[in-house]
């Protein structure tokens, strides 16, 4: 019988045998180790699965899936550039949540992200973490097509396709299983294609290749379930075969270097035909597109130019020649490009007119506020945002813009108050917690600054750093009795979680 490897020995073995694992963040690798059985584990003798129900349900507890999901998305963040503009994050979150609310599992937690990259791809990771690349957003021709991609990825979650892969991995040896799961997570997280295939080839001579991509059955199932979700969300289900059909035609233009979307979501003629046939059963509905979809595309297009002058010329030419899907969005892109060149006097009337026509459109209001702040008129910028918050008091992008302006003028206590309300409504947003921690620290509230920083670290998988911050908070001289009791209780929970994590490591 082979001796059981300790965690450090097993990790060294895995790294030496599979160099590609070095690209993973340590938190993700540890999470993979913790969800897998020990080397001596055998499915037949060590565990009895129930006769009924989906075997994928036995793979991970909700807590384990949540931890793996956090480790996964944090690992992706280390390799990819996420869009960090709150107003565009808010749009993709609101669109994704709207679709998820009409899915087969509306109670499942979801998180939606934009990754700024010309790659044409999207993925659904563990824990309901779903991301869309900017290249794919620019490739879509309507909001329904973008919704179709999101509903397809949500369907992968509701149908537990990734968990089923984990279930198969539990029946393998630990090195092969970790390699399989790592390859799958790298693939869905944007490091797929040739890199993933090379990783698998180095593990099992290519025999696991069919397991690192969603199977044809999974893709067709995600199409079918996603179309039902689209219909319930009042989007056009025909947009799914339309988008995939265009992607399939585009694949004919590639000899070897296919877009990532086609690598991870293989499109075949039969699949497109089946999807098109199924879409015909839905009654046609005219969908009024959200202006925010077009504004996001204009911002992404503006960002794709390395020189602002070329972006200005691009939008000016389109407006002059009438080459656009939405005139407002084209004007918005032109104003943003002019701002990049610091041509504020030319951009201001464009944004002012757009805002006057749609005073509830947050993108216009924030852009105009940014213009005034950059032009040296912060008081006017603050008034523009304050006017919007009269009717949109809970709007996250506006609140963040307000807090940023408050910090710039030194009103840290007021900024902390605004951020505190946001954190209350978004308790698992690690970036908001970091911003609140900084504002609390600048306002002199050091205990809460450390407390919020602890939660920021915890959500990013840094358990030891979170414990350290709570211990520092408990040593602060200005600590109140309420803060002391709250931090001490939280510290006990995190220390217990750390002990459980260490015990799991020793078992492996």
N, C-alpha and C positions, 0 to 999 in steps of 0.2 A: 504493500500500500504506500502510495506516495505521501511524503510528509506535507502537512498543510503549510502553505507559505504565509508568513506574516505580511501585514499591509505593505511595509516598506520594501520587502523582498519581492512581493508580487508586483508592486508598481515598477520596480527596477526591471523585472523580467518583461513586463508588458512594454515598457519604453524601449528596451533593447531589441525586442523582437519586432516591434511595430513602431518605427521612427515617426510615423505620421501622428501618433498619439501625442507627441510633444507639442503639436499645434493646439491641442485642447487646453483650455484653462484648467488649473488644478482642481477647482471646485466641481467642474463637470466630470472629470475623471473620477474623483472621489464619489460623486453621486452615482456614477455607473457601477462602481465597485459595491456600493452599499445596497443597490437594488438587486444585485445578482446573488445566486446561491453560492455556497462555498465550493471548492474544487471537488469535495467528496460527495456533493449533492447529486442524487439521481432522481429523476421524476417518478420512476416506478415505485421506489422503495421508501422515499422520504416524505412524500406528500400524496394525499389522496384528493384529487379534484372532484367536485360535485358532479353528478350526472346531468344536471340541468343548469342552464344559464350560459352566458358567454365566458369561455375560459380567460379572456382578456381581463375580466373583472377581478381575477385572482392575482394578477401580476403586481399591481401597486395599490397601496392604500391611497386615499385622497391626499393625505399629508405627504406621502412619499412622492406622488406625482407632482404636487405643488413644489416640493423642494427640487426635484429634478428639473421641472420647468424653469424655476428661477436660475438654477445653475446653467441650464441650456441657454437662456436668453442673455445671461451675463457673459457667457462664453462667446456668443455671437457678437455682442457689443464690443468685445476685444478685437474682433477682426473686421467689423463692418462699421460704416458711418451712418448712424441713425439720424433722421431729421429731428432737430431739437427746437423747431419753431412751434410754440404751443398752438397757434391758430390752425396750422395744417395737421398737427397731431390730433387736435380736437375734431377735425372733419373726418379723418379716417377712423377714429374711435367711435364717433357718433354713427357713421355709416355701418361699421362692423357690428356695433351693439344693436342697431336697428334690425339688421339681418339675423343676428344670433337670437334675438328675442322671438323670432318666428321659426327657429330651427327645431329639429327633433329633440333637442336637449337644451331648452332655454335657461335652465338653472345652472348649467355648467359655467364656471368662470372663464372669461375670455379677456385677452389683452391684444390690442392691435397696434402695429408699428409701421412706420415708413422708413425704408432704408434708401439713402441717397446714393444711387449707383445706376449706371446705364444698363446694368444687367436686366434682362426681361425675365423676371421670376417672381414667385411667391411661395411661401411655405407655411405649414402648420406644425409647430413643435409640441412637445409634451406640455401638459398643463394648460392647453388652450392658447398658447402664444402664437399669434398669427402675424406675419409680416408680408408687406408688398414692397417691391423695389420700384424706385422712381421710373426706371426704364419701362416697366410694365404699365404704369399709370399713363405714361406718354404714348404707349402703343395702343391703349384702348381708345375707342372713338365715341364712347358715350358712358354716362354714369352707370347704365344698366350693365355694360360690359365689365366695368370695375366691380360692380356688385356681384356679377356672375363669378368672378375669380374668388372673391371673398366667401361667397356661399359655397363654392366648391371646396375651399380650404376648411370652412366650418364643418362641412359634411365629413371630411376626413377625421375630424375630432369626434363628432357625434357617432360615427360608425366605428370608432376605436381602432382605426387602422394602424396607428403607431403602437398602441398597446398590444395589438396582436403580434407585431414584430417583436416586442419585448417578450411575449409569451414564448415565441419560438426560440428566442435567445436563451431562455432559462433552461432549455433542453440541451444546450451545448456546453463544451468545456469553457471555463472562465476566460482564458485568453481570447478564444474565438468569439465568445459572446460579447466581451467588452469591445473587441475590434469591430464586430458587426454593429453594435449600438452606436459606437463612436462614429462609424462611417455613415450610418443613417442620419445621425444628428448633424454631422458636418454637411451631409448632402442637403437636408432640408434647411439648414442654416446658412446656405449660401456658399459653401466651400465645395460644392459637388463637382459634377462633370469629370474631367480627366483625373482630378486629384482624388476623388472618392474611388473611382475605378482602380487607380494605381494602388490605393491603400488596400482594397479588397484583394487584388491580385497578389499582393505580398503576403496575405494571410492564408488563403486557402486555394491559391491557384485559380481564382476566378469562380469557384463553385458556389460562392455566396452572392454572386452578382445579382441574381434574380431576387434576392431578399433585401437589397439596399434601396430599391425603388418601389414605390407603390405598384402592386400588381395591376394587370389590365382590369381584373375584376374590381379592384378597389377604385380605380379611376372611373370606371363606368358607374359604379355605385355612387361615387361622389358626384358625378354628373346628374344622375337621376334624383338623388336626395337634394342636391343643390338647386335643381330646377323647381322642385316642390317648394323649397324655402323662398326662392325668388318670387314665385307666384304669390305666396302668402304675404310677402313684403311689398307687393304691388310693383315689382319690377318685371320687365319683359323676359320670360324664360328663354325666348328665342335668342337672346343676347349671348347665351352660353355657347351654343353651337356656332353662332356667327363669329364670336371671338376665336374659338378654337379652330374654326375653319380657316380663318385668315392666318392663324399661326401655322396650321398645317401646310397651307400654300407657301408661306414664307420659308418653310423648311426645305422646299425644293431648290431654294436659292443658295443653300449651304451644302458644301460638299463634305466637310468633316467637322467644322466648328459650329455646332448647333447652338441656338440660344439656350440658356439654362432652363427656361421653362419647358422647352421641348425635351430636354434630357430627363428632367424629374417628373414631367407630366406628358409621356409619349402620346402623340396625337396620330391616330390612324384614320384611314378613310372609313372603315367600318364604324369606328367610335363616333366620328362626326355624323355619319349617316344615322346611327342609332339615336344620337342626341337630338338630331334634327327631327327625326320621326316622333320622338317622345314630346318634343316641344309643341307639335301641332295639336296636341290634345288640350292645350291651354287656350282660353279665349284671348284674343288680342286686346291689350290695354295700352292706351296712350299714356306714357310716363313723362311728367313734367320734370326735367332735370334740375337738380339743385345747382344754383349758380356757383356754389362753393367748389363743386367738382371742376368746373372750368377755371376757376381762380387758382386752384391748386396746380393744374396743368400749366397755366401761364407762369406761375412762380417757378415751377420745375424747369420750364423751357428757358426762362431768363437765367436760371442758375447753370444751365448747360453751356452757356457761352463763357469762355475764359476772359474775354474783353468786353466790358460794359458797352463800349461804343458799337460793337457788333450786335448786341442785344437790342439797343435802341434802334438801329437801322432795321433789324428784322421785324420788330413790331410796327415800326413806322411804315415799312413797305407793305406789310399785310393789311394794315388799316387803309392805306392809300389804294390798294388794288382790290380790296374786299375779300381777301383770302383768309377767312376765319369762320369758326363754327359759332362763336359768341363774341359780339363786338365789345361788350362790357369787359369781358375777360382779357381781350386783346389790349384794350385801353389800360387796364390794370397792369398788365405786363409791361406796357410802355412806360407807365409811371414808375414802376419799380426799377426798371432799367435806368431811367433818368435819375432816380435817387442814387443809384450805384455810381453815377457820374457826378453826384452832388449838384445836379441841375435842379435845385429845389423849386425855383421860381417857375420852371416849366412843368414840373410834376404836380405842384400844389393845385392848380385849377382843375386838372384831370381828376385827382382824387376827391377834391371838394364836390365836384359835380356828381361823381359816382356815389359818394356818401349821401348827398342830398336826395338822390333817386332811390337809394336803399339804405335808410338810416339804421336798419337792424343787421346789416351785413358787417360782421366783426372785422373781416379782412380789410375793408375800406377804412374803417375807423382806426384800426391799429396802424395801418400804413401811413395815414395822415398824421397820427400822433408821433410815429417814428420820424417822419419828415420834420416836424416842428422841433422835436427834441434834438435831432442831428443838426438842425439849422440854428440852434442856440436859443430856442424859445420853449424851455421845459414847462413853464406855467401854462402856456397854451396847450401843450401836449397833454398835460394833466387834466385840463378842462375838457378836452375832447374825449378822453377816456371816462371821466366822471359823468359826462352827459350820457354816454352809452350805458353806464352801470345803473342809471336811474331805472331803466326798464329791463336790463339784463344783469341784475345784481349777482346772480350765481354763475355767470359765464366765466369759465376758467381762464381762457386767454386774456380777457379784459382784466380780470383780477390780477393775473400775473404781470400784465403791463402796468397796472396801477402800482403794484408792489415795487416793481423795478424803478419807477419814477420816484416813489417815496424814498427808496434807499439812496438814490442819486442825490436827493436834496437833504439827506441825513435824518429823515424821519423814520428811524429804525423801529421804534415801538409800534408806530402805526403800520409799517410794512409787515411786522411780525403778526399783527392782528389780522391783516388781510390774508396772509399766508396760512395762519392757523385755521381759519375757516375753510380754506381750500383743502388742507390736510385732513380736516374732520370729514369732509365729503369724499376724499380720495386717500384713505389711510395707507394704501399700499403703493403709493407713488413715491419711489425713493428719491427722485430729483426734487420733488416738492419738500420732502423732509430735509434734504440737504440745504435748500434755500431758506427754510424756516430756521434751521439750526444756525445758519450764518446771521440771519436777522436777529435772532434772540441773543446771540453772542455780542453783536454790535450794540444792542440795546442794554446790555449789562445783565441779562438773565442767563447767567452761565450754567446753572443746573439744567434748565430746560434745553439749552443749546446742546449740552452733552447727551441729554436724553433723546432728543430728536436725531442726533447724529448716530446714536446707538441703533435706532430703528432703521436709519438709512443703511448702515453697514449690514444689519441683519437681512434686509431685503435683497442685498447684493451678495449674500452668501458668506459674509465675513463674520462668522459667529464669534470668534475670539476677539475681534476688534469691537464688536457690539458689547460684549461683556466688559471689556476694558473701559469703554465710554461710560457705562452705567456705574462702574466702580469709581471712576473719577467724579461723576455727578454726585455720588453719595458722600464724597469728601469735600464738596464745595461748602464754604462757610455760610453762604447765604441760603442754604437749603431749608425749605419750609417742611413742616411735619407732613403735609400732604404729599409733597414731592418725594420725601424720604420713604414714605410707605409705598408710593406708586413705583418708584425705581427699585426698591428692595424686592417687591413682589415680582416685577419683571425680571430682575436679575436671577431669582430662584428658578424661574421657568427656563431662561436661556442656559443656565448652568446645567439643569437637568437634561436639556436637549443636547448639550455638548457631551455630557457623560454617555448618553444613549448613542450618540454618533461615534464616540471613541470605542464603546463596546462593540458596535457593529463592525468597526474597522478591525478590531482584534479577532473577531470571528472569521474574518476573511483573510 
